[in-house]
Amino acid sequence: MKKRLLSLLLALVMVLSLCSTAFAAEGTGNFKQVNTYTDGQFTDVPKGQWYAPTVQRAYELGLMKGTGNGTTFTPSGNITIAETLALACRLHSTYYGNGAQFVQGSPWYKVYVDYAIANGIIADGDYASYTALATRANFVTILAASMPASALPAINTVDDGMIPDIASGAAYYEDAYRLYRAGILNGSDDKGTFKPGSNIMRSEVATIVVRMADPAARVSITLKNPNPSPSVNVPLNAEEVYAKCASAVFYIEIYDRSGTAISSGSGVFISADGKALTNHHVVEDAYSAKIMTNDGKVYNVIGYYDAQESIDMALIQVDGNGFPYLSMGDSTKIAAGQTVFAIGSPKGLDDTISQGIISNVNRVLDGLGYIQMTAPISPGSSGGALISDRGLLIGLNTATYKDAQNINLAVPIHRYQELSVGAIQSFPVGNKIPEYSGASLTFNSSLDVTVGKTGVVSISADPGNFTEDVTIRWDCADENIAEPEWDEWDGWDIDLYVYGNAVGSTTITISLLTDDDVVLASKTLYVSVAKESSQEFAFNKLKSWILANSNYTFSDGDIGYSETYYDDEGYDRYTLYIDSSTGCVSLMIFEKYNSYTFSSFLDLEPSGQEFLSMFFCTNSSINMDFEGYAYIYAPSFNENYPFRFDSYEGTSNGNLSNLQSIAQYMYLDSLNYFDYIFSAYLSQYGISISDFGFINLK
């Protein structure tokens, strides 16, 4: 009698809900008022609050509704991935005017997931859990895909790299910048800080979706590079070049395996998110490195993207954001006699500028063409900036002739295009074992966990053709947020358990090493830790209790906890079980009353407030065989709720109204039984059925 009869019905509903025909031309003009907002519509949205106008507008446009019994909005509450997808689907469907009808199935969000995949909002497998709380990064990635680029034209100046906490190369980088430039987002402070790993509040969601739907509601923000390229038409003197460019050039110190400083050089930022160039020979022996900017601040070098000895260039990543950087000139169009400036750290003397001219535009030595110039440089200048008199980066200072006067060399900047920008690699450059190859680490590169819970990442290691013993190591950027711990090795497979300590995001670098700490392979795991909702907490405690106290096993292997109560007219059986096919916790009530047999099912889920219910009634003596299905909206459900089946089949013998009343009674009985379990066995946690949104039962 378990829930197998529902599958064909839900499949039919799903097909019908996705086979919509276009009804209107696309455009933001399709967003029209569909609801009336009255004073006091939501008791927790006072008129004076900053978000009140957009909450009202989001409700009027049918994009968002209330929580609880519909009289509250919960502006400080967070939303899940599934709820974000529902919003994106409404935006997409309305914008394109396709008339999609989102008939909910089991789980409730499946229709939105299917629509989102079918319409390219997400790809299948993008999210491991749709019930997890959405981070801001998740939110913008999904929403940006809900409407075309033409609906999100740029109205703001937001230079690349100027949002301080969005790293270049982040999966959400382009989506976030598109929404900032379109006036949809403006950050949490005057710097435009995004907070990608934090959760997003419903009050903020209302504001954002209104801006998506209504171009007139979009806002202005300007985030310009503080060190913009100077006019290419006006030559600069040494003082002006220094003022505009010196802050983008830094001193770099190189450390060996023991952490001892062994050399120094220079480098130059080419983007605000910490990407920088230096010479290959500066970092080739580095096991770690640090830089110091001209304001005296010190930053770690996380690693490098690419380093090529043949062009003596390395693209490195500095830990941080918001750095001043230099724009690149065209080093293929320079001329002999042109004035140039060198900025770097000769002999460790950081923040040094010198001036000269280009002596030869293509001095070929050992197969590499250099810019020969007279601007003085010395050991320590390597990797520093060679700058044109227009303030543009045209080369990296590289070498000097010891026994000659003013014969100095720089690698032309256009060779930078030969470097690849892929995953960040750990030092040392080339891993110091060029005779071995093929080593790799394979695992999902992102993990979402909640505070107080443990997530797991399954890692497969392959040492390639390295045949000696290897070790695997994790390095966590912030153990206050997430704490890793290894499981036991199983061949070349191993699990890493990650415990969520605090809300936030961090990275864990996994490295495969030789016994003498040479890196064979390295890969970064991006961890986001979110707060567990009260509903998810109650759900998990109930689920754990069922597992610990199970006394009943179904034929398909599902386990549960069952109690039976007898009286003179029959018996009632209550069975709490974990549905392995959906992950829900379900309560089945089976009642035998004279010649009637009644059974009901009610699902609870870790998120959302609409829950699937099913009801069955049989009486062979009068040929009755009836089944009905409905989704119960928790905040509104009580004994006075006008309950109706969403669909039903079989014979009711003219008693549909009575059967609906019996079903409603059994669902109320189910909720009372849930509360009985919470109060009798889980009272120490302070949880109840109200944590699932059932707040009006009494």
C-alpha positions as CSV (number, residue, x, y, z in Angstrom):
1,M,0.0,0.0,0.0
2,K,3.0,2.3,-0.1
3,K,3.3,5.2,-2.4
4,R,3.8,3.6,-5.7
5,L,0.5,4.4,-7.4
6,L,1.5,8.1,-7.6
7,S,4.3,7.7,-10.1
8,L,2.2,7.5,-13.3
9,L,0.0,10.4,-12.2
10,L,2.9,12.6,-11.4
11,A,4.6,11.8,-14.7
12,L,1.5,12.8,-16.5
13,V,1.2,16.1,-14.6
14,M,4.9,16.8,-15.3
15,V,4.5,16.3,-19.1
16,L,1.4,18.5,-19.1
17,S,3.2,21.2,-17.1
18,L,6.2,21.3,-19.5
19,C,4.3,21.3,-22.8
20,S,3.3,24.9,-22.9
21,T,2.9,27.0,-26.0
22,A,4.2,30.5,-26.4
23,F,1.4,33.0,-25.6
24,A,3.1,36.4,-25.7
25,A,6.0,38.3,-27.1
26,E,9.1,38.3,-24.9
27,G,10.1,41.3,-22.8
28,T,9.9,42.9,-19.3
29,G,6.5,44.3,-20.4
30,N,5.1,40.9,-19.6
31,F,5.5,41.5,-15.9
32,K,2.2,42.9,-14.8
33,Q,0.3,43.2,-11.5
34,V,-1.5,39.9,-10.6
35,N,-2.1,40.4,-6.9
36,T,-3.4,43.2,-4.8
37,Y,-1.3,44.3,-1.8
38,T,-3.2,45.8,1.1
39,D,-2.0,47.8,4.1
40,G,-0.7,45.3,6.7
41,Q,-0.5,42.5,4.1
42,F,2.5,41.1,6.0
43,T,2.6,41.9,9.7
44,D,6.5,41.7,9.7
45,V,6.9,44.2,6.9
46,P,6.4,47.7,8.5
47,K,6.0,50.6,6.0
48,G,9.1,52.3,7.2
49,Q,11.5,49.5,6.4
50,W,13.8,49.9,3.4
51,Y,12.6,46.6,1.8
52,A,8.8,47.3,2.2
53,P,8.3,48.8,-1.3
54,T,10.0,45.9,-3.1
55,V,8.3,43.3,-1.0
56,Q,5.0,44.8,-2.0
57,R,6.0,45.0,-5.7
58,A,7.3,41.4,-5.7
59,Y,4.0,40.2,-4.2
60,E,2.0,42.3,-6.7
61,L,3.9,40.8,-9.6
62,G,3.3,37.3,-8.4
63,L,7.0,36.6,-7.9
64,M,6.9,36.0,-4.2
65,K,4.3,35.2,-1.6
66,G,4.1,35.2,2.2
67,T,5.2,32.6,4.7
68,G,3.5,31.0,7.7
69,N,-0.3,31.5,7.3
70,G,0.3,34.0,4.6
71,T,0.3,37.0,7.0
72,T,4.1,37.1,7.4
73,F,6.9,37.5,4.9
74,T,9.9,36.6,7.1
75,P,12.2,39.2,5.6
76,S,15.3,38.0,7.4
77,G,14.8,34.4,6.4
78,N,16.9,32.6,3.8
79,I,16.0,30.7,0.7
80,T,17.0,27.4,-0.7
81,I,18.4,26.4,-4.1
82,A,15.0,25.0,-4.9
83,E,13.2,28.3,-4.0
84,T,15.8,30.2,-6.1
85,L,15.0,28.0,-9.0
86,A,11.3,28.6,-8.6
87,L,11.9,32.3,-8.7
88,A,14.1,32.0,-11.8
89,C,11.5,29.8,-13.6
90,R,8.8,32.5,-12.9
91,L,11.0,35.2,-14.2
92,H,11.9,33.2,-17.3
93,S,8.4,32.0,-18.0
94,T,6.9,35.5,-17.6
95,Y,9.6,37.3,-19.6
96,Y,9.2,34.9,-22.5
97,G,5.5,34.7,-22.2
98,N,5.4,31.0,-22.6
99,G,2.5,30.4,-20.2
100,A,4.2,27.6,-18.3
101,Q,2.1,26.1,-15.5
102,F,4.1,24.8,-12.6
103,V,2.1,22.0,-11.2
104,Q,4.0,20.7,-8.2
105,G,4.8,17.0,-7.8
106,S,7.0,15.1,-5.4
107,P,9.2,16.6,-4.3
108,W,7.5,20.0,-4.7
109,Y,10.4,21.6,-6.6
110,K,10.9,18.9,-9.3
111,V,8.7,20.7,-11.8
112,Y,11.0,23.8,-11.4
113,V,14.2,21.8,-11.7
114,D,12.9,20.1,-14.9
115,Y,11.9,23.5,-16.4
116,A,15.2,25.1,-15.4
117,I,17.2,22.3,-17.0
118,A,15.0,22.2,-20.1
119,N,15.4,26.0,-20.6
120,G,19.1,26.2,-19.9
121,I,18.8,28.0,-16.5
122,I,20.9,25.2,-14.9
123,A,22.4,21.9,-16.1
124,D,21.5,18.5,-14.7
125,G,23.9,17.8,-11.8
126,D,24.8,21.4,-11.1
127,Y,23.6,21.1,-7.5
128,A,23.9,18.1,-5.2
129,S,21.1,19.3,-3.0
130,Y,18.2,21.4,-4.0
131,T,17.1,21.8,-0.4
132,A,20.4,23.4,0.7
133,L,20.4,27.1,1.5
134,A,21.4,29.2,-1.5
135,T,24.6,31.3,-1.3
136,R,24.7,34.6,-3.0
137,A,27.0,33.0,-5.6
138,N,24.4,30.3,-6.2
139,F,21.6,32.9,-6.4
140,V,23.2,35.2,-9.0
141,T,24.3,32.3,-11.2
142,I,20.7,31.0,-11.3
143,L,19.0,34.4,-11.7
144,A,21.4,35.6,-14.4
145,A,20.4,32.7,-16.5
146,S,16.7,33.4,-16.2
147,M,16.6,36.3,-18.6
148,P,18.6,37.0,-21.8
149,A,21.6,39.5,-22.0
150,S,19.4,41.9,-23.9
151,A,17.1,42.2,-20.9
152,L,20.1,43.1,-18.7
153,P,21.9,45.9,-20.5
154,A,24.8,47.6,-18.8
155,I,23.9,50.9,-17.2
156,N,26.8,51.1,-14.7
157,T,30.5,51.3,-14.9
158,V,32.0,48.4,-13.0
159,D,35.5,47.7,-14.1
160,D,36.8,44.1,-14.1
161,G,38.4,43.1,-10.8
162,M,36.8,46.0,-8.8
163,I,34.3,43.9,-6.8
164,P,36.6,43.2,-3.9
165,D,35.6,39.6,-3.0
166,I,35.0,38.1,-6.4
167,A,38.0,36.4,-7.7
168,S,38.7,36.3,-11.4
169,G,38.0,32.8,-12.7
170,A,35.2,32.2,-10.1
171,A,32.3,30.3,-11.7
172,Y,30.0,33.1,-10.9
173,Y,32.3,36.0,-11.9
174,E,30.6,36.9,-15.3
175,D,27.1,36.5,-13.9
176,A,27.8,38.7,-10.9
177,Y,29.5,41.4,-13.0
178,R,26.6,41.3,-15.5
179,L,24.1,42.0,-12.7
180,Y,26.2,44.7,-11.1
181,R,26.5,46.5,-14.5
182,A,22.8,46.1,-15.1
183,G,21.8,47.7,-11.9
184,I,20.4,44.6,-10.3
185,L,23.1,44.3,-7.6
186,N,25.0,47.0,-5.8
187,G,26.8,45.1,-3.1
188,S,26.7,45.4,0.7
189,D,28.9,48.5,1.1
190,D,30.4,51.4,-0.8
191,K,33.1,49.1,-2.2
192,G,30.5,46.8,-3.7
193,T,31.4,43.8,-1.5
194,F,29.4,40.8,-2.7
195,K,29.9,38.2,0.1
196,P,29.6,35.2,-2.3
197,G,29.6,32.5,0.3
198,S,26.9,34.0,2.6
199,N,23.2,33.2,2.4
200,I,20.7,35.7,1.1
201,M,17.7,37.1,2.9
202,R,14.2,37.2,1.6
203,S,14.1,41.0,1.9
204,E,17.1,41.2,-0.4
205,V,15.6,38.6,-2.8
206,A,12.5,40.7,-3.2
207,T,14.5,43.8,-4.1
208,I,16.6,41.9,-6.6
209,V,13.7,40.1,-8.4
210,V,11.8,43.4,-8.7
211,R,14.9,45.0,-10.4
212,M,15.0,42.0,-12.7
213,A,11.4,42.4,-13.7
214,D,11.3,46.3,-13.8
215,P,14.1,48.2,-15.5
216,A,12.9,51.4,-13.8
217,A,13.8,49.9,-10.4
218,R,17.4,49.3,-11.3
219,V,20.1,51.2,-9.4
220,S,23.3,53.0,-10.1
221,I,26.8,52.0,-8.9
222,T,30.3,52.9,-10.1
223,L,33.3,50.8,-9.3
224,K,36.3,52.2,-11.3
225,N,39.8,51.0,-11.3
226,P,41.7,53.5,-9.1
227,N,44.7,53.2,-11.3
228,P,43.2,53.6,-14.8
229,S,45.3,53.6,-17.9
230,P,46.4,57.2,-18.7
231,S,45.5,58.8,-21.9
232,V,47.5,57.1,-24.7
233,N,47.8,60.5,-26.5
234,V,49.7,62.4,-23.7
235,P,53.3,61.5,-22.9
236,L,54.1,61.3,-19.1
237,N,57.2,62.3,-17.3
238,A,58.9,60.2,-14.7
239,E,57.0,61.8,-11.8
240,E,53.7,61.1,-13.5
241,V,54.5,57.6,-14.4
242,Y,55.6,56.8,-10.8
243,A,52.4,58.4,-9.4
244,K,50.2,56.4,-11.7
245,C,52.0,53.0,-11.9
246,A,54.2,52.4,-8.9
247,S,51.4,51.0,-6.7
248,A,50.9,48.2,-9.2
249,V,54.5,46.9,-8.9
250,F,55.6,44.9,-5.9
251,Y,58.6,43.3,-4.2
252,I,58.5,39.5,-4.1
253,E,60.5,37.2,-1.7
254,I,61.1,33.6,-2.4
255,Y,61.3,30.8,0.2
256,D,62.7,27.2,0.1
257,R,61.1,24.1,1.5
258,S,62.2,25.0,5.0
259,G,60.7,28.5,4.8
260,T,64.0,30.2,4.5
261,A,64.2,33.3,2.2
262,I,66.5,32.5,-0.7
263,S,66.0,35.2,-3.2
264,S,63.9,38.2,-4.2
265,G,62.7,40.0,-7.3
266,S,59.8,42.1,-8.5
267,G,56.3,41.6,-10.0
268,V,53.4,43.6,-11.4
269,F,49.7,43.2,-11.0
270,I,47.7,42.8,-14.3
271,S,44.2,42.6,-12.6
272,A,42.6,43.7,-9.4
273,D,41.9,40.2,-8.3
274,G,45.6,39.4,-7.7
275,K,46.8,38.0,-11.0
276,A,50.4,39.2,-11.5
277,L,53.4,38.6,-13.8
278,T,57.0,38.0,-12.9
279,N,59.9,36.2,-14.5
280,H,60.1,32.5,-14.6
281,H,63.6,32.6,-13.1
282,V,62.3,34.6,-10.1
283,V,60.0,31.8,-8.9
284,E,61.5,28.7,-10.4
285,D,63.0,27.6,-7.1
286,A,60.1,28.7,-4.9
287,Y,58.3,26.4,-2.5
288,S,56.4,29.5,-1.3
289,A,56.5,33.2,-1.8
290,K,55.3,36.5,-0.4
291,I,54.9,40.0,-1.9
292,M,55.1,43.4,-0.4
293,T,53.2,46.3,-2.1
294,N,54.6,49.8,-2.0
295,D,52.4,50.7,0.9
296,G,54.2,48.1,3.0
297,K,51.5,45.5,3.1
298,V,52.5,41.8,2.8
299,Y,50.4,39.2,1.0
300,N,50.9,35.5,0.3
301,V,51.3,34.1,-3.2
302,I,48.8,31.3,-3.5
303,G,50.5,29.6,-6.5
304,Y,50.9,30.0,-10.2
305,Y,48.8,29.4,-13.3
306,D,51.6,28.9,-15.8
307,A,55.4,29.4,-15.8
308,Q,57.4,29.0,-19.0
309,E,61.2,29.1,-19.0
310,S,61.2,29.6,-22.8
311,I,59.8,33.1,-22.5
312,D,61.0,33.6,-18.9
313,M,57.5,34.5,-17.7
314,A,55.2,33.3,-14.9
315,L,51.6,34.2,-14.1
316,I,51.1,34.0,-10.4
317,Q,48.1,34.5,-8.0
318,V,48.4,36.8,-5.0
319,D,46.0,36.3,-2.1
320,G,43.7,39.3,-2.0
321,N,41.5,41.6,-4.1
322,G,41.2,45.3,-5.0
323,F,44.9,45.7,-6.1
324,P,45.9,48.5,-8.4
325,Y,47.1,47.1,-11.7
326,L,48.6,48.1,-15.0
327,S,47.0,48.0,-18.4
328,M,49.1,46.4,-21.2
329,G,50.4,48.3,-24.2
330,D,51.2,46.7,-27.6
331,S,54.9,45.7,-27.4
332,T,54.8,44.8,-31.1
333,K,54.5,48.5,-32.0
334,I,57.3,50.0,-29.9
335,A,60.1,52.0,-31.5
336,A,63.9,52.5,-30.9
337,G,64.5,55.8,-29.1
338,Q,61.2,55.7,-27.3
339,T,61.3,56.8,-23.7
340,V,60.6,54.0,-21.1
341,F,60.6,53.6,-17.4
342,A,61.6,50.7,-15.2
343,I,59.9,50.1,-11.8
344,G,61.0,47.3,-9.5
345,S,63.2,46.3,-6.5
346,P,66.9,46.3,-7.6
347,K,69.1,44.7,-4.9
348,G,65.9,44.5,-2.7
349,L,65.4,48.2,-2.8
350,D,61.7,48.2,-3.4
351,D,59.7,50.9,-5.2
352,T,62.5,52.1,-7.4
353,I,62.0,53.9,-10.7
354,S,64.6,54.6,-13.5
355,Q,64.3,56.1,-17.0
356,G,65.9,55.4,-20.3
357,I,65.2,54.7,-24.0
358,I,64.6,51.7,-26.1
359,S,67.9,50.8,-27.8
360,N,66.6,47.8,-29.9
361,V,63.1,46.6,-30.2
362,N,64.0,42.9,-30.8
363,R,67.4,41.8,-29.5
364,V,67.4,38.1,-30.0
365,L,69.5,36.1,-27.5
366,D,69.3,32.3,-27.2
367,G,66.2,32.3,-29.4
368,L,64.2,34.8,-27.4
369,G,63.5,38.3,-28.6
370,Y,64.0,41.0,-25.9
371,I,63.5,44.7,-25.7
372,Q,66.9,46.2,-25.2
373,M,66.8,49.5,-23.2
374,T,69.0,51.9,-21.2
375,A,66.7,52.3,-18.2
376,P,69.0,51.0,-15.3
377,I,68.1,47.8,-13.6
378,S,70.0,45.4,-11.3
379,P,69.5,41.9,-9.8
380,G,66.2,42.1,-7.9
381,S,64.6,44.2,-10.7
382,S,63.7,40.9,-12.5
383,G,59.9,40.7,-13.0
384,G,59.4,44.4,-12.6
385,A,57.5,46.6,-15.0
386,L,58.9,48.2,-18.1
387,I,56.5,51.1,-18.8
388,S,55.9,53.3,-21.8
389,D,55.7,57.1,-21.6
390,R,51.9,56.6,-21.9
391,G,51.9,54.6,-18.6
392,L,51.3,51.2,-20.3
393,L,53.0,47.9,-19.4
394,I,55.1,46.9,-22.4
395,G,57.6,44.4,-20.8
396,L,59.0,42.6,-17.8
397,N,62.5,43.7,-16.8
398,T,64.6,40.6,-17.0
399,A,68.4,40.9,-17.3
400,T,71.4,43.2,-17.5
401,Y,75.0,42.9,-18.8
402,K,77.4,43.1,-15.8
403,D,80.4,44.4,-17.7
404,A,78.6,46.9,-20.0
405,Q,76.9,50.2,-19.5
406,N,73.2,50.5,-19.9
407,I,72.6,47.3,-21.8
408,N,69.5,45.9,-20.1
409,L,66.8,43.5,-21.3
410,A,63.0,43.1,-20.9
411,V,60.7,40.3,-22.2
412,P,58.1,42.0,-24.4
413,I,54.6,41.9,-22.7
414,H,52.9,40.4,-25.8
415,R,54.5,37.1,-25.0
416,Y,52.2,37.0,-22.0
417,Q,49.5,35.6,-24.4
418,E,51.4,32.3,-24.5
419,L,50.7,31.7,-20.8
420,S,47.6,29.7,-20.0
421,V,45.1,30.6,-17.3
422,G,43.7,27.4,-15.8
423,A,43.7,26.0,-12.3
424,I,46.0,27.5,-9.8
425,Q,49.0,25.2,-9.2
426,S,51.0,24.9,-6.0
427,F,54.7,25.7,-5.9
428,P,57.3,24.5,-6.7
429,V,57.1,25.4,-10.4
430,G,57.0,22.3,-12.5
431,N,56.8,20.3,-9.2
432,K,60.5,19.6,-9.6
433,I,59.9,16.1,-11.1
434,P,59.8,16.6,-14.8
435,E,60.7,12.9,-15.3
436,Y,57.4,11.8,-13.8
437,S,54.0,12.6,-15.3
438,G,50.3,11.6,-15.3
439,A,49.7,12.2,-11.6
440,S,46.2,13.5,-10.8
441,L,43.6,14.0,-8.1
442,T,39.9,13.6,-9.0
443,F,37.1,14.9,-6.9
444,N,34.1,17.3,-7.0
445,S,35.7,20.8,-6.6
446,S,32.9,22.3,-4.4
447,L,31.2,21.2,-1.2
448,D,28.2,22.7,0.6
449,V,27.8,21.8,4.3
450,T,25.8,23.3,7.2
451,V,27.1,24.4,10.6
452,G,27.5,21.5,12.9
453,K,27.3,18.9,10.1
454,T,29.9,16.9,8.2
455,G,30.2,16.7,4.4
456,V,32.3,14.2,2.6
457,V,34.4,14.4,-0.6
458,S,35.5,11.2,-2.3
459,I,38.9,11.6,-3.8
460,S,40.7,9.3,-6.3
461,A,44.4,9.7,-6.4
462,D,46.6,8.6,-9.3
463,P,50.4,8.9,-9.0
464,G,50.9,8.4,-12.7
465,N,54.2,6.8,-13.5
466,F,55.7,7.7,-10.1
467,T,56.4,4.3,-8.5
468,E,57.6,5.2,-5.0
469,D,55.6,5.9,-1.9
470,V,53.3,8.9,-1.9
471,T,51.3,10.8,0.7
472,I,48.2,13.0,0.4
473,R,47.8,16.2,2.4
474,W,45.1,18.9,2.9
475,D,45.8,22.5,3.7
476,C,42.7,24.5,4.8
477,A,42.8,28.3,4.4
478,D,40.5,28.8,7.4
479,E,39.8,26.0,9.9
480,N,37.5,28.3,11.9
481,I,35.0,27.9,9.1
482,A,35.6,24.2,8.0
483,E,37.7,21.5,9.6
484,P,38.9,18.6,7.4
485,E,39.7,15.1,8.5
486,W,40.9,12.1,6.5
487,D,39.2,8.7,6.4
488,E,41.3,5.5,5.8
489,W,43.0,4.8,2.5
490,D,41.2,2.3,0.3
491,G,43.5,1.5,-2.6
492,W,43.9,4.9,-4.4
493,D,40.6,6.2,-3.0
494,I,40.1,8.2,0.1
495,D,37.3,10.2,1.7
496,L,37.9,13.6,3.2
497,Y,35.3,14.6,5.9
498,V,34.7,18.3,6.3
499,Y,33.0,19.6,9.4
500,G,31.2,22.9,9.3
501,N,32.4,25.1,12.2
502,A,31.0,28.5,11.2
503,V,29.1,30.2,8.4
504,G,31.4,31.3,5.6
505,S,33.4,30.0,2.7
506,T,37.0,28.8,2.5
507,T,39.3,26.6,0.4
508,I,41.1,23.3,1.0
509,T,44.1,22.5,-1.2
510,I,44.6,18.7,-1.7
511,S,48.1,17.7,-2.7
512,L,49.6,14.4,-3.7
513,L,53.3,14.4,-2.7
514,T,56.4,12.3,-2.6
515,D,58.1,11.4,0.7
516,D,60.3,14.5,0.4
517,D,57.3,16.8,-0.2
518,V,57.6,17.2,-3.9
519,V,54.1,17.9,-5.3
520,L,52.9,15.4,-7.9
521,A,49.4,16.8,-8.2
522,S,47.3,19.5,-6.5
523,K,43.7,20.6,-6.6
524,T,41.5,23.0,-4.7
525,L,38.2,22.3,-3.0
526,Y,35.9,25.2,-2.5
527,V,33.8,24.9,0.7
528,S,30.7,26.8,1.6
529,V,29.3,26.5,5.1
530,A,25.7,27.7,5.7
531,K,23.5,27.9,8.8
532,E,21.0,25.0,9.2
533,S,17.4,26.1,9.3
534,S,15.1,25.1,12.2
535,Q,13.1,22.9,9.7
536,E,16.2,21.1,8.5
537,F,17.4,20.7,12.1
538,A,14.0,19.2,13.2
539,F,13.9,16.9,10.1
540,N,17.4,15.6,10.7
541,K,16.7,14.9,14.4
542,L,13.5,13.0,13.5
543,K,15.3,11.0,10.8
544,S,18.1,10.1,13.2
545,W,15.6,9.0,15.8
546,I,13.8,6.7,13.4
547,L,17.1,5.1,12.4
548,A,18.0,4.5,16.0
549,N,14.6,3.2,17.1
550,S,13.4,1.3,14.0
551,N,11.2,-1.7,14.7
552,Y,9.6,-2.2,11.3
553,T,10.9,-3.1,7.8
554,F,8.9,-2.8,4.5
555,S,9.3,-5.3,1.7
556,D,11.4,-2.9,-0.3
557,G,13.8,-2.4,2.6
558,D,12.6,0.9,3.9
559,I,12.8,1.0,7.7
560,G,10.5,2.7,10.2
561,Y,9.1,2.9,13.7
562,S,5.6,1.5,14.2
563,E,3.0,1.5,17.0
564,T,-0.5,-0.1,17.0
565,Y,-3.5,0.9,19.1
566,Y,-6.6,-1.4,19.5
567,D,-10.2,-0.7,20.5
568,D,-13.5,-2.6,20.3
569,E,-14.2,-1.6,16.7
570,G,-10.7,-2.2,15.2
571,Y,-7.2,-0.8,15.4
572,D,-5.0,2.1,14.3
573,R,-1.3,1.6,13.2
574,Y,1.1,4.5,13.1
575,T,4.3,3.9,11.1
576,L,7.0,6.5,10.8
577,Y,9.5,5.6,8.1
578,I,12.2,7.0,5.8
579,D,11.3,6.8,2.1
580,S,14.5,5.8,0.4
581,S,13.2,6.8,-3.0
582,T,12.6,10.5,-2.0
583,G,14.5,11.0,1.2
584,C,11.3,12.2,3.0
585,V,10.2,11.2,6.4
586,S,6.7,9.8,6.0
587,L,4.0,8.9,8.4
588,M,1.5,6.1,7.4
589,I,-1.7,5.7,9.4
590,F,-3.6,2.5,8.8
591,E,-7.1,2.3,10.4
592,K,-9.5,-0.7,10.4
593,Y,-13.0,0.4,11.2
594,N,-15.8,-2.3,10.8
595,S,-15.7,-3.1,7.0
596,Y,-13.7,0.0,6.1
597,T,-10.0,0.2,5.7
598,F,-8.4,3.7,5.7
599,S,-4.8,4.6,5.2
600,S,-3.1,7.9,4.9
601,F,0.4,9.1,4.1
602,L,2.0,12.5,5.0
603,D,5.5,13.4,3.9
604,L,7.8,15.8,5.8
605,E,10.8,17.4,4.0
606,P,13.8,19.4,5.3
607,S,12.7,22.5,3.4
608,G,9.6,24.0,1.8
609,Q,6.1,24.3,3.3
610,E,4.0,22.3,0.9
611,F,3.9,18.6,1.7
612,L,2.5,15.6,-0.2
613,S,-0.4,13.7,1.3
614,M,-2.2,10.6,0.1
615,F,-5.4,8.9,1.2
616,F,-6.8,5.4,0.5
617,C,-10.2,3.9,1.4
618,T,-11.5,0.4,0.6
619,N,-14.7,-1.5,1.5
620,S,-15.2,-4.7,-0.5
621,S,-18.7,-5.1,0.6
622,I,-19.8,-2.0,-1.3
623,N,-17.2,-2.2,-4.0
624,M,-15.4,1.0,-2.8
625,D,-11.8,1.5,-3.8
626,F,-10.8,5.1,-3.6
627,E,-7.5,7.0,-3.6
628,G,-6.9,10.8,-3.3
629,Y,-3.9,13.1,-3.4
630,A,-3.2,16.6,-2.3
631,Y,-0.4,19.0,-1.3
632,I,-1.0,20.5,2.1
633,Y,0.2,24.1,2.6
634,A,1.5,24.0,6.2
635,P,0.8,27.5,7.4
636,S,-2.9,27.4,6.5
637,F,-3.7,23.8,7.5
638,N,-6.0,23.2,10.5
639,E,-9.4,21.7,11.3
640,N,-11.1,24.6,9.7
641,Y,-9.1,24.4,6.5
642,P,-11.3,23.8,3.4
643,F,-9.4,20.6,2.4
644,R,-9.9,19.2,-1.1
645,F,-8.1,16.5,-3.0
646,D,-6.0,17.9,-5.8
647,S,-6.7,14.7,-7.7
648,Y,-8.5,11.4,-7.0
649,E,-9.5,8.2,-8.7
650,G,-11.6,5.1,-8.0
651,T,-15.1,4.9,-6.6
652,S,-16.4,7.1,-3.8
653,N,-20.0,6.0,-4.0
654,G,-21.1,9.7,-3.8
655,N,-19.2,10.2,-0.5
656,L,-16.4,12.4,-1.8
657,S,-17.1,15.2,0.7
658,N,-17.1,12.7,3.6
659,L,-13.9,11.1,2.4
660,Q,-12.2,14.5,2.2
661,S,-13.3,15.1,5.8
662,I,-11.9,11.7,7.0
663,A,-8.6,12.4,5.1
664,Q,-8.3,15.8,6.8
665,Y,-9.0,14.2,10.2
666,M,-6.3,11.6,9.5
667,Y,-3.7,14.3,8.4
668,L,-4.4,16.3,11.6
669,D,-4.0,13.0,13.5
670,S,-0.7,12.5,11.7
671,L,0.6,16.0,12.7
672,N,-0.5,15.3,16.4
673,Y,1.5,12.1,16.2
674,F,4.6,13.9,14.9
675,D,4.3,16.3,17.8
676,Y,3.9,13.4,20.2
677,I,7.2,11.9,19.0
678,F,8.9,15.3,19.2
679,S,7.7,16.0,22.8
680,A,8.1,12.4,24.1
681,Y,11.4,11.5,22.6
682,L,13.1,14.6,21.3
683,S,12.1,17.3,23.8
684,Q,15.7,18.1,24.6
685,Y,16.0,19.8,21.2
686,G,13.0,22.1,21.6
687,I,11.5,21.1,18.2
688,S,7.9,20.6,17.1
689,I,5.7,20.3,14.1
690,S,5.6,24.1,13.9
691,D,9.2,24.0,12.7
692,F,7.8,22.6,9.4
693,G,5.4,25.6,9.1
694,F,2.3,24.1,10.8
695,I,1.6,27.1,13.0
696,N,-2.1,27.2,13.1
697,L,-3.2,23.8,14.2
698,K,-4.8,25.0,17.4
